[in-house]
Amino acid sequence: MAKQRLSKVLAAAGVASRRACEEIIFAGRAAVNGKVVLLPQTPVDDSDTLTVDGKTVSKSEEKVYFILNKPRGYICSAKGIDKSHLVIDLFKEEKKRLFTVGRLDRETEGLLIVTNDGHFANQVIHPSSNIRKEYLVKTDREITAEHLIAISNGTLVEGTFVKPLKVTKVRRGTLKITISEGKKREIRLLMEAAGLPTKELSRIRIGGLLLGDIPPGHYRHLTEQEKKLIFQ
């Protein structure tokens, strides 16, 4: 093949998403022909031997795609902190290098895509894709019209003002919130700004893909049709 950016080749090989591959390179974890490189734009081709954390990267691994119902208490990271549980630990029977597409925080449950396809992951998480994500939120208080207005009005998240696309009351203390890009702890901060504590939070939809009845901690392969639904 013609020479391509190292970050792009690593993503295509299933190491991680394009953005995460850049972070891996910046951290000095990637090497080309035995030499550590720190620039994601380093040109490589089929003649080069690539390693990450000392392990050789295969450039032709079969791509797999899973839909997981992430249980509470698991983190979307490649490495654990102390005795934390990793989402990837749920895939020990799968003999491939897998990673999550985007993240849910430790206490958030629900729909998570896990794959070894970096290009696909980048398409899903890139802001230009504008993929909607729907969450089911439970609180311990009666949700009023004032609460719904306050959440709809938005709040500051990581220095940026964000507003949800849709807010709907389901029952006394349960509502659904739909957002687009999805910043860190965005749903929890929207609830907090409205004076509502978040007791349970679960993602139930990405694009047109629904979580369905997959039990927490279980997963299955995505069909080709379901992969397309993500972008609808």
C-alpha positions as CSV (number, residue, x, y, z in Angstrom):
1,M,0.0,0.0,0.0
2,A,1.0,3.6,-0.4
3,K,2.4,5.2,2.8
4,Q,-0.4,6.4,5.2
5,R,-0.5,8.2,8.5
6,L,0.5,5.9,11.4
7,S,-2.7,6.9,13.4
8,K,-4.8,5.9,10.4
9,V,-3.1,2.6,10.0
10,L,-3.4,1.7,13.7
11,A,-7.1,2.6,13.7
12,A,-7.7,0.5,10.6
13,A,-5.9,-2.4,12.3
14,G,-8.3,-2.2,15.2
15,V,-6.0,-0.8,17.8
16,A,-8.5,2.0,18.8
17,S,-10.4,4.9,17.3
18,R,-8.4,7.4,15.3
19,R,-8.4,9.9,18.1
20,A,-7.4,7.3,20.7
21,C,-4.6,6.1,18.4
22,E,-3.3,9.6,18.3
23,E,-3.2,9.6,22.1
24,I,-1.4,6.3,22.1
25,I,1.2,7.7,19.8
26,F,1.6,10.9,21.8
27,A,2.1,8.8,24.9
28,G,5.1,7.0,23.3
29,R,3.3,3.6,23.3
30,A,3.7,3.0,19.5
31,A,6.8,2.0,17.6
32,V,7.7,1.7,13.9
33,N,10.4,-0.9,13.2
34,G,11.4,-0.9,16.8
35,K,11.7,2.8,17.2
36,V,9.2,4.8,19.3
37,V,7.5,7.5,17.3
38,L,5.5,10.4,18.7
39,L,3.9,11.9,15.6
40,P,0.5,10.5,14.4
41,Q,1.3,11.7,10.9
42,T,4.4,9.4,10.6
43,P,4.2,7.7,7.2
44,V,4.1,3.9,7.2
45,D,3.3,1.1,4.7
46,D,3.1,-2.7,4.6
47,S,6.9,-3.0,4.8
48,D,6.9,-1.5,8.3
49,T,6.6,-3.5,11.5
50,L,4.2,-1.7,13.9
51,T,3.9,-2.3,17.6
52,V,1.8,-0.9,20.5
53,D,2.9,-1.5,24.0
54,G,5.5,-3.9,22.6
55,K,2.9,-6.1,20.8
56,T,2.9,-6.4,17.0
57,V,-0.1,-4.9,15.3
58,S,-1.7,-7.1,12.6
59,K,-2.9,-5.0,9.7
60,S,-5.4,-7.6,8.4
61,E,-7.5,-8.6,11.4
62,E,-11.2,-9.5,10.7
63,K,-13.5,-6.6,11.9
64,V,-16.1,-7.4,14.5
65,Y,-18.9,-5.3,15.9
66,F,-20.9,-5.9,19.1
67,I,-23.8,-4.2,20.9
68,L,-23.4,-4.4,24.7
69,N,-25.6,-3.5,27.6
70,K,-23.0,-2.0,29.8
71,P,-23.6,-2.7,33.5
72,R,-23.0,-0.1,36.2
73,G,-19.5,-0.1,37.8
74,Y,-17.6,-0.8,34.6
75,I,-15.3,1.8,32.9
76,C,-14.6,2.3,29.2
77,S,-10.8,2.3,29.4
78,A,-8.1,0.1,28.1
79,K,-6.4,0.0,31.5
80,G,-7.9,-0.2,34.9
81,I,-7.4,2.0,37.9
82,D,-6.9,0.1,41.2
83,K,-9.5,-2.7,41.2
84,S,-11.8,-1.2,38.6
85,H,-13.8,-3.4,36.2
86,L,-13.2,-2.8,32.5
87,V,-15.9,-3.1,29.9
88,I,-13.4,-5.1,27.8
89,D,-13.2,-7.7,30.6
90,L,-16.7,-8.7,29.5
91,F,-15.3,-9.9,26.2
92,K,-12.6,-12.3,27.4
93,E,-13.9,-15.0,25.1
94,E,-13.3,-12.9,22.1
95,K,-9.7,-13.3,20.9
96,K,-9.3,-9.8,19.3
97,R,-8.1,-6.5,20.5
98,L,-11.3,-4.6,21.2
99,F,-12.3,-1.1,22.3
100,T,-15.4,0.8,23.1
101,V,-16.9,3.3,20.6
102,G,-17.1,6.4,22.8
103,R,-17.6,6.2,26.5
104,L,-20.2,5.9,29.3
105,D,-19.0,6.8,32.8
106,R,-18.7,4.2,35.5
107,E,-22.2,4.6,36.9
108,T,-24.0,4.8,33.6
109,E,-25.5,1.7,32.1
110,G,-26.8,0.9,28.6
111,L,-26.0,0.8,24.9
112,L,-22.4,0.7,24.1
113,I,-20.8,-0.4,20.8
114,V,-17.6,-2.4,21.0
115,T,-15.4,-3.2,18.0
116,N,-11.9,-3.5,16.6
117,D,-12.7,-1.2,13.6
118,G,-11.0,2.1,14.1
119,H,-12.5,3.8,11.0
120,F,-16.0,2.7,11.9
121,A,-15.5,4.0,15.5
122,N,-14.3,7.3,14.2
123,Q,-17.3,7.7,12.0
124,V,-19.6,7.1,14.9
125,I,-18.0,9.4,17.4
126,H,-17.0,12.3,15.1
127,P,-19.1,15.4,15.7
128,S,-19.8,15.8,12.0
129,S,-21.9,12.6,12.0
130,N,-24.3,14.4,14.4
131,I,-25.6,11.1,15.7
132,R,-28.4,11.4,18.3
133,K,-28.2,9.5,21.6
134,E,-31.2,8.9,23.9
135,Y,-31.0,8.3,27.6
136,L,-33.4,7.1,30.2
137,V,-33.0,9.0,33.5
138,K,-34.5,8.3,36.9
139,T,-34.6,10.7,39.8
140,D,-36.1,10.5,43.3
141,R,-38.4,13.6,42.8
142,E,-41.6,14.4,41.0
143,I,-40.5,15.9,37.6
144,T,-42.4,19.2,37.0
145,A,-42.9,21.3,33.9
146,E,-40.4,23.7,35.4
147,H,-37.8,21.0,35.6
148,L,-38.4,20.1,31.9
149,I,-38.0,23.7,30.9
150,A,-34.8,24.1,32.9
151,I,-33.3,21.0,31.4
152,S,-34.3,22.1,27.9
153,N,-32.7,25.5,28.4
154,G,-29.3,23.8,28.6
155,T,-26.2,24.4,30.7
156,L,-22.4,24.7,30.5
157,V,-20.4,21.5,30.0
158,E,-16.6,21.7,29.8
159,G,-16.8,25.4,29.1
160,T,-19.4,25.0,26.2
161,F,-23.1,25.8,26.4
162,V,-25.1,22.7,25.4
163,K,-28.8,22.1,25.0
164,P,-30.6,18.7,24.6
165,L,-32.5,18.0,21.4
166,K,-35.5,16.6,23.3
167,V,-36.7,16.2,26.8
168,T,-39.8,14.0,27.6
169,K,-41.3,13.0,31.0
170,V,-42.1,9.3,31.1
171,R,-43.6,9.0,34.6
172,R,-43.3,10.6,38.0
173,G,-39.5,10.4,38.4
174,T,-38.4,9.2,35.0
175,L,-37.6,11.1,31.8
176,K,-35.9,10.6,28.4
177,I,-33.3,13.1,27.2
178,T,-31.9,13.1,23.6
179,I,-28.6,14.8,22.9
180,S,-26.3,15.0,19.8
181,E,-22.6,15.0,20.3
182,G,-22.5,14.1,24.0
183,K,-19.9,15.7,26.3
184,K,-18.5,14.2,29.5
185,R,-21.3,13.9,32.1
186,E,-23.6,16.0,30.0
187,I,-26.9,14.4,31.1
188,R,-25.9,14.5,34.8
189,L,-25.0,18.1,34.5
190,L,-28.2,19.0,32.7
191,M,-30.1,17.3,35.6
192,E,-28.0,19.0,38.2
193,A,-28.7,22.4,36.6
194,A,-32.4,21.7,36.9
195,G,-32.1,20.8,40.6
196,L,-32.6,17.1,40.1
197,P,-30.3,14.3,41.4
198,T,-29.6,11.5,38.9
199,K,-30.3,8.1,40.6
200,E,-30.1,5.9,37.5
201,L,-28.9,6.7,34.0
202,S,-29.0,4.4,31.0
203,R,-28.4,5.0,27.3
204,I,-31.1,3.3,25.2
205,R,-30.5,4.5,21.7
206,I,-27.7,5.6,19.3
207,G,-29.0,7.0,16.0
208,G,-31.7,4.5,15.0
209,L,-30.1,1.6,17.0
210,L,-32.1,0.6,20.1
211,L,-30.7,-1.3,23.1
212,G,-33.7,-3.6,23.2
213,D,-33.9,-6.4,25.7
214,I,-30.2,-7.3,26.1
215,P,-29.6,-8.0,29.8
216,P,-26.9,-5.9,31.6
217,G,-23.4,-7.4,31.1
218,H,-24.5,-9.3,27.9
219,Y,-23.7,-8.6,24.3
220,R,-24.2,-9.8,20.7
221,H,-23.0,-9.2,17.2
222,L,-24.4,-6.3,15.3
223,T,-26.0,-7.1,12.0
224,E,-25.2,-5.1,8.9
225,Q,-28.6,-3.5,9.0
226,E,-28.1,-2.4,12.6
227,K,-24.7,-0.8,11.8
228,K,-26.5,1.3,9.2
229,L,-29.2,2.2,11.7
230,I,-26.6,4.0,13.9
231,F,-26.3,6.7,11.2
232,Q,-30.0,7.2,10.8
